[in-house]
């Protein structure tokens, strides 16, 4: 019998589907995929995925992020890897530990990374 992870809340995957608009504050201890629209403040303990036809606006804090759609933030803090896919359009201030950008991604704003590879990005 396989041993269950002690913190399986990070194993959960929450989805905000296409055609859905959520405004307000969102907090999850798991992972989150957005294929619709979100406006507000979000905190994601796991991975955030923003789908190709999505629009996300506000402030974001997460462990890692894969952005394919339009993300317009006052500030986004990623404690691990921020991955911008070729279809991504991002605007605002982004703080991240690591960055991956595919050819074709559009960036307007600032991307800040710590000078010390072991340091965490500023919140």
N, C-alpha and C positions, 0 to 999 in steps of 0.2 A: 504494500500500500504506500503510495507516494505521500510524503510529508507536505502538508499545507504551509505556505508561507505565513509567518507570524503576523505580518501586516498585509492582509489580502485586500484592504481597501484600495491600495494602489493598483490592484489587479482589475478593479472595476473600470469600465469604459462608458462614459456618459456621452450622449449624442444630442445635439441641437440640430434637428433636421432641416432640410431645404424648405423654404416657404414659412419658416418660423422666425418671429422677431421677439427678442427678450430684451427688456430694459431694466436696469437696476444693478444689484450686487449679486455675484455668483461666486460660490466657494465650493470646491470639491477636494476631497482627499485622494481622489483617483485621477484617471485620465479623462480628457475631454476632446471631442471632435465637434467642430461647428461647421455645418453646411448651410446655415441660414444667416440671420443677422443678430448681432449683439451690440448693445450700447450700455456702457456703464463700467463698473469695476469688477475684475475677476481675479481670483486666486486659485491656481491649479497646482496641487501638490505633485502631480505626475506630469505627463506629456500633454501639451496642447497641440491639436492639429486644426488648422483653419483651411477648409476646403476651397477649391478653385473659384466657385461662384459665390463665396461668402463675403460679408462685410462686417468687420469688428471695429468698434470705436470705443475709446476710453482709456483705462489704465489696466495693465496686466502684470501679474506676477506668476511665474511658473518654473518648473524644474527644467523642462526642455520644450522646444516649439518647432513645429514644421509648418511653415506658412506657404500656402498656395494661392490664397485669395487676397483681398484688399484689407489691410490692417492700418488704421489711422489711430495713433495713440498719443496721449500726453506723455506717457512713459511706459515702457515695457521692460521688465527685469526678468532675465532668464539665468538661472543659476548654473545651467549646463550649456548644451548646444542649441544655438538658434540657427535653423536651416531655412533658407529662402529658396523656394523652388522657382523655376523659370517663369511661372505665371503670377508670381507674387508681386503685389504693389504695396509698399510699406511707406508710411509717413510718420514722423515723430522722432522721439528720443528712445533709443534702444540700448540697454545695458546687458552685456552677456559675457560669459566666461569664454565661450568658443563660438565661431561663426563659420557657416558654410553657405556660399552663394552660387546658385546655378546661373549660367549665362541667360540673360533675358529678364531676370528679376529687376524691378524698378525700385530704387531707394531714394527717398527725399527726406532729409533730416540728418540725425546724428546716430552713429553707432559707436558706443563707448565700451572699451574692453580694459580690464586691469593690466597694468604694466607687469605685475608679478603673476605668473601663470597659476600660482597656488592661491591667489587672493580671490575672493568672491566679488561679483559685480556690485556696485553701489546700489542700494535700494532707493 
